[in-house]
Amino acid sequence: MTRNPAASSQADNGIAVITPPRSLADIPGLGPIRVRALTKAGWKTLGELRGANLEALAAVPGMTEIKARQIQEFLKPFTLDDLVEAPAKDAAPKEVEGEVAATIREASPGTNQVVQRATRAMGEVITILLSPEAPQFRSRFLRILAQFAQTAESIAMDAPYLSEEQQAKAVRRLRRAVKSLSDVSGSAADRKAQGRVADAIEELTAKLAECRLSS
């Protein structure tokens, strides 16, 4: 297999080699929702994704231009030979795959709203983390943002299985989270602003988790 030039030069300098990804899920920041959206849009392999047009990539539901650029920058150093897909392990039976696909196709309006709101919220988190103020963020603020993003992704994955009441609560709480996150922008480097947003997001993270656990 052709070695990645970037990985090779790093190895020669005594620095850890960059390991090529073996599936779309290995790309940093790509959770199950985005992987599924990319696959549905036609990019089923790493090689196909590496050659994707930026505008077309950013137009995929759940994606943003920032995330599309991140994907391109991550894959750019690797050759097509590097990006050889690993064989799937423990693949789900065809009937299970069909059931999941049917669930997605038949998603209720409430499910779609939860997924859309969760995707928007995760996009806000990414935008904040890529802002010029990011190097000045407090560790607590970063930790709470990470916890919220994980919870938002989980609630989106669970959306088809939530009751209408749970979906409605999740949508309201995600909407509030997006509002709090969008207010960060220019004042994110201020410690008081970070503390205020961190408190609000921490509370909303707990309430989102309650949506999954409540009966």
C-alpha positions in Angstrom: 0.0 0.0 0.0 1.3 3.5 -0.8 2.3 5.3 2.3 0.8 8.7 3.1 3.6 11.3 2.6 2.5 13.2 5.6 2.4 10.1 7.8 5.8 9.0 6.4 7.6 12.3 7.1 6.2 12.4 10.6 7.4 8.8 11.3 10.9 9.8 10.1 11.0 12.6 12.7 10.0 10.3 15.5 6.4 11.5 15.7 3.5 9.2 15.7 2.3 8.2 12.3 -1.1 9.4 11.2 -3.3 6.3 10.7 -5.5 6.5 7.6 -9.2 6.1 8.4 -10.9 2.8 7.5 -14.5 4.0 7.3 -16.5 7.2 7.3 -17.1 6.8 11.0 -13.3 7.2 11.6 -13.4 10.8 10.4 -13.3 13.1 13.5 -16.6 14.8 14.2 -18.7 12.4 12.0 -21.2 10.7 14.2 -23.7 8.1 13.1 -26.2 10.7 11.9 -23.8 12.4 9.5 -22.3 9.2 8.3 -25.8 8.0 7.5 -26.7 11.3 5.7 -23.5 11.1 3.6 -24.1 7.5 2.7 -27.6 8.3 1.7 -26.4 11.2 -0.4 -24.1 8.8 -2.4 -20.8 9.0 -0.6 -20.4 5.5 0.6 -16.6 5.2 0.6 -13.7 7.3 1.8 -12.4 7.6 -1.8 -15.7 9.0 -3.0 -15.8 11.4 -0.1 -12.3 12.6 -0.7 -13.2 13.7 -4.2 -16.5 15.4 -3.1 -17.3 18.9 -4.2 -17.4 21.3 -1.2 -20.8 22.9 -2.1 -22.4 19.5 -2.7 -21.0 18.2 0.6 -22.2 21.2 2.5 -25.7 20.7 1.1 -26.1 17.3 2.7 -28.7 17.4 5.5 -27.0 17.8 8.9 -23.8 19.2 7.3 -22.4 22.7 7.3 -19.7 24.4 5.1 -17.4 24.3 8.1 -17.8 20.6 8.7 -17.5 20.0 4.9 -14.2 21.8 4.9 -13.0 19.9 7.9 -13.7 16.6 6.2 -11.8 17.7 3.0 -8.9 18.9 5.1 -8.7 15.6 7.1 -8.8 13.4 3.9 -6.6 15.6 1.8 -3.2 14.2 3.0 -4.2 10.6 2.2 -4.0 9.0 -1.2 -6.7 6.8 -2.7 -4.5 3.8 -1.9 -4.4 4.9 1.7 -8.2 5.1 1.9 -8.9 1.4 1.6 -12.1 0.5 3.4 -11.8 -2.1 6.2 -14.1 -5.1 5.8 -17.3 -4.7 7.8 -17.4 -6.6 11.0 -20.5 -8.1 12.6 -22.7 -6.7 9.8 -26.4 -6.5 10.7 -28.7 -9.0 9.0 -30.5 -7.8 5.9 -33.8 -7.9 7.7 -32.5 -5.6 10.5 -31.0 -3.2 7.9 -34.4 -3.1 6.2 -36.2 -2.4 9.4 -33.9 0.5 10.2 -34.2 1.9 6.7 -38.0 1.7 7.0 -37.9 3.5 10.3 -36.0 6.4 8.8 -38.2 6.6 5.7 -41.3 6.6 7.9 -40.1 9.1 10.4 -42.8 11.2 12.0 -42.7 15.0 11.8 -41.8 15.0 15.5 -38.8 12.8 14.8 -37.7 15.0 11.9 -37.9 18.1 14.1 -35.8 16.5 16.9 -33.1 15.4 14.4 -33.1 18.9 12.7 -32.9 20.7 16.0 -30.2 18.4 17.3 -28.1 18.8 14.1 -28.4 22.5 14.4 -27.3 22.5 18.0 -24.3 20.3 17.2 -23.4 22.7 14.4 -23.5 25.6 16.8 -21.1 23.7 19.1 -18.7 23.1 16.2 -18.8 26.8 15.2 -18.0 27.8 18.7 -15.0 25.4 18.9 -13.6 26.8 15.6 -14.0 30.4 16.6 -10.9 32.6 17.2 -11.7 32.7 20.9 -11.4 28.9 21.3 -7.8 28.9 22.6 -9.1 31.0 25.6 -12.0 28.7 26.6 -12.1 27.4 30.1 -11.8 23.6 30.6 -15.3 23.5 32.2 -16.8 25.3 29.3 -15.2 22.8 26.8 -16.3 19.8 28.9 -19.9 20.9 29.0 -20.0 21.6 25.3 -18.7 18.1 24.6 -21.3 16.5 27.0 -24.0 18.5 25.3 -23.0 17.5 21.8 -22.9 13.8 22.8 -26.4 14.1 24.4 -27.8 16.0 21.4 -26.5 13.3 19.0 -28.0 10.5 21.2 -31.4 12.2 21.4 -31.4 12.5 17.6 -30.6 8.8 17.2 -33.3 7.9 19.7 -35.9 10.3 18.2 -37.9 7.6 16.3 -38.4 5.7 19.6 -39.6 8.7 21.7 -43.2 9.5 22.5 -44.7 12.6 21.0 -44.5 14.3 24.4 -40.8 13.4 24.7 -40.1 14.6 21.2 -41.9 17.9 21.9 -39.8 18.4 25.1 -36.6 17.6 23.2 -37.4 20.1 20.5 -38.1 22.9 23.0 -34.9 22.2 25.0 -32.8 22.0 21.8 -34.2 25.2 20.6 -33.2 26.9 23.9 -29.8 25.4 23.7 -29.3 26.7 20.1 -30.3 30.2 21.4 -27.8 30.0 24.2 -25.0 28.8 22.0 -25.7 31.3 19.3 -25.4 34.1 21.9 -21.8 33.1 22.6 -20.1 34.3 19.4 -18.1 37.5 20.1 -18.2 37.3 23.9 -17.1 33.6 24.2 -13.6 34.6 25.5 -15.1 36.4 28.4 -15.0 34.2 31.6 -18.4 35.5 32.8 -20.0 34.8 29.5 -18.5 31.3 29.4 -19.8 30.6 32.9 -23.3 31.8 32.1 -23.6 29.8 28.9 -22.0 26.7 30.6 -24.6 26.8 33.3 -27.4 27.0 30.9 -26.1 24.3 28.6 -25.3 22.0 31.6 -28.9 22.3 32.7 -30.3 21.7 29.2 -28.0 18.7 28.8 -29.5 17.1 31.9 -33.1 17.9 30.7 -32.4 16.4 27.3 -31.2 13.2 29.0 -34.5 13.2 30.9 -36.4 13.1 27.6 -34.7 9.8 26.8 -35.3 8.3 30.3 -38.8 9.5 31.0 -41.8 7.2 30.3 
